[in-house]
Amino acid sequence: MTLLIEPSDVLPLVDVEVAFPVGSLQDPQGREGLVQLTAHLMRRGPKGVSQERFEEELARLGARVSVEVSMRATRIRATVLSRNLESLFAVLGGLVWNPALRRTDFVKLKRQAEAALLSRLDDDQTLGALRFRQALFGSHPYARPLGGTRSSIAAIRLEHAKGFFARTFARAPFIVGVSGDVSRPEVERLARLHFPRLK
């Protein structure tokens, strides 16, 4: 882990970002969309906690958590009231390195991904961008759609997501960025306590 800290006491809020060098370029051929599906499955919460309880805990902390997947990276972003930063670090530690990866959540996310692909057919700008990228990059992985295709999403199983998590997110180097109403010693202590491999 590499830790970056930018203190500012303007507002009683803290932003935390955990970034991995894991992106859609690592989607296996025929299972495009696997990275994005796995990352959103991680976002559903850690082991031992239902998604409903997890969302209630975020609300109690005054926190929000989102996931963004690009071609080369996955970013898990969170914002929280500064007085609840320690609790957020504990939540993120479980979310990122001990996710539940439940079958029920996986089924829901696959349906959402398939619905998003269908709705994309009505978006001329998105379709134009996709066709332009395909024409520009040809058979290179850059030409593949970030969220996959209907056939590639249909081919993904929960076991694929679990295996991909174990091979990549669980082992990859990562960067943690923290900014806002914090002190450097406090963040370093929390990072050592809840996140692995500090440097």
C-alpha positions in Angstrom: 0.0 0.0 0.0 1.1 3.6 -0.8 -0.6 6.2 1.4 -1.1 9.8 0.3 -2.5 12.4 2.7 -3.7 16.0 2.2 -5.1 17.6 5.4 -7.6 20.5 5.3 -9.8 21.7 8.1 -12.1 23.8 5.9 -15.0 21.3 6.4 -15.6 18.5 8.9 -15.4 15.9 6.1 -12.9 13.4 4.9 -12.6 11.8 1.4 -10.9 8.4 1.1 -10.0 6.7 -2.2 -8.6 3.2 -2.6 -7.2 2.7 -6.1 -6.1 -0.6 -7.7 -4.3 -1.1 -11.0 -7.1 -3.5 -12.1 -9.2 -2.4 -15.0 -11.4 -3.8 -17.8 -8.3 -4.5 -19.9 -7.9 -7.5 -17.7 -11.4 -8.9 -18.6 -10.9 -12.4 -20.1 -11.9 -12.8 -23.7 -15.6 -13.7 -23.9 -16.2 -12.5 -20.3 -16.0 -8.7 -20.9 -17.6 -6.9 -18.0 -16.1 -9.2 -15.3 -14.0 -6.5 -13.6 -16.9 -4.1 -13.4 -19.3 -6.8 -12.1 -16.7 -7.9 -9.5 -16.1 -4.4 -8.3 -19.8 -3.6 -7.9 -20.2 -7.0 -6.1 -17.5 -6.0 -3.6 -19.4 -2.7 -3.0 -22.4 -4.8 -1.7 -20.6 -5.2 1.7 -18.3 -7.4 3.7 -18.8 -10.9 4.9 -21.1 -11.4 7.8 -23.2 -8.3 7.0 -26.3 -8.2 4.8 -26.4 -5.5 2.2 -29.3 -3.8 4.1 -27.3 -3.7 7.3 -24.3 -2.4 5.5 -26.2 0.5 3.9 -27.7 1.3 7.3 -24.3 1.4 8.8 -23.1 3.8 6.1 -26.1 6.0 6.7 -25.4 6.0 10.5 -21.9 7.2 9.8 -23.0 9.9 7.4 -20.9 8.2 4.7 -21.3 7.3 1.1 -19.3 4.8 -0.9 -19.0 4.4 -4.7 -17.0 2.3 -7.2 -15.6 3.4 -10.5 -14.0 1.1 -13.1 -12.0 2.3 -16.0 -9.8 0.6 -18.6 -6.7 0.5 -16.3 -8.0 1.1 -12.7 -10.6 0.5 -10.2 -11.3 3.2 -7.6 -13.4 2.8 -4.4 -14.3 6.2 -3.1 -15.8 7.2 0.2 -16.8 10.4 2.0 -17.5 10.6 5.7 -17.9 13.0 8.6 -14.5 13.4 10.1 -15.6 12.2 13.6 -16.5 8.8 12.0 -13.3 8.3 10.1 -12.1 5.3 12.2 -15.4 3.5 11.6 -15.2 4.2 7.9 -11.7 2.7 7.7 -13.0 -0.4 9.4 -15.9 -0.6 6.9 -13.6 -0.1 3.9 -11.2 -2.7 5.2 -13.9 -5.3 5.2 -15.5 -4.1 2.0 -12.3 -4.2 0.0 -10.4 -7.2 1.4 -13.1 -9.4 2.8 -16.2 -8.8 0.6 -19.3 -11.1 0.9 -19.6 -11.8 -2.8 -23.1 -13.2 -2.3 -24.9 -15.1 -4.9 -28.1 -13.1 -4.4 -26.3 -9.8 -5.0 -24.5 -11.3 -8.0 -27.8 -12.3 -9.6 -29.2 -8.8 -9.0 -26.1 -7.1 -10.4 -26.2 -9.3 -13.6 -29.8 -8.2 -14.2 -28.8 -4.6 -13.7 -25.9 -5.0 -16.1 -28.1 -6.6 -18.7 -30.7 -3.8 -18.3 -28.0 -1.2 -18.7 -26.8 -2.8 -22.0 -30.4 -2.7 -23.3 -30.9 0.9 -22.3 -27.7 1.8 -24.1 -29.3 0.9 -27.4 -31.4 4.1 -27.0 -28.4 6.3 -26.4 -27.0 7.6 -29.7 -24.0 9.2 -28.1 -22.9 6.1 -26.2 -23.4 3.9 -29.3 -21.4 6.4 -31.4 -18.6 6.4 -29.0 -18.5 2.6 -28.8 -18.5 2.3 -32.6 -15.8 4.9 -32.9 -13.6 3.1 -30.4 -14.1 -0.2 -32.3 -13.2 1.4 -35.6 -10.1 3.1 -34.0 -8.7 0.1 -32.1 -9.9 -2.8 -34.1 -9.1 -6.1 -32.3 -7.1 -4.4 -29.5 -8.7 -4.7 -26.0 -9.3 -1.0 -26.0 -12.1 -1.6 -28.5 -14.1 -3.8 -26.0 -17.0 -2.2 -24.1 -16.3 -1.5 -20.5 -19.5 -3.1 -19.3 -19.3 -6.0 -21.6 -21.9 -7.3 -24.0 -25.1 -9.3 -23.5 -23.4 -12.6 -24.4 -20.3 -11.9 -22.2 -22.4 -10.9 -19.2 -24.5 -14.0 -19.6 -21.3 -16.1 -19.6 -20.0 -14.7 -16.3 -20.7 -16.9 -13.2 -20.2 -16.1 -9.5 -17.2 -18.5 -9.4 -15.5 -16.3 -12.1 -16.0 -13.2 -10.0 -14.7 -14.9 -6.9 -11.7 -16.3 -8.7 -10.9 -12.9 -10.3 -11.1 -11.2 -6.9 -8.7 -13.7 -5.3 -6.2 -13.3 -8.2 -6.3 -9.5 -8.5 -7.9 -7.3 -5.9 -6.8 -9.5 -3.0 -3.2 -9.4 -4.1 -2.7 -6.2 -6.1 -0.7 -3.2 -4.9 -2.9 -0.3 -4.2 -2.9 3.4 -3.4 -4.9 5.0 -0.6 -5.6 8.8 -0.8 -7.0 10.6 2.1 -7.9 14.3 2.1 -9.9 16.6 4.4 -10.2 17.1 8.2 -7.5 14.7 9.3 -4.0 14.6 10.7 -1.2 12.6 9.2 -0.5 10.5 12.3 -4.2 9.6 12.7 -4.5 8.4 9.1 -1.3 6.4 9.3 -2.5 4.7 12.5 -5.9 3.8 10.9 -4.3 2.6 7.7 -1.9 0.3 9.6 -4.8 -1.0 11.7 -7.4 -1.7 8.9 -5.4 -1.9 5.6 -2.6 -4.3 4.7 0.9 -3.6 3.5 1.6 0.1 4.4 4.6 1.8 3.0 
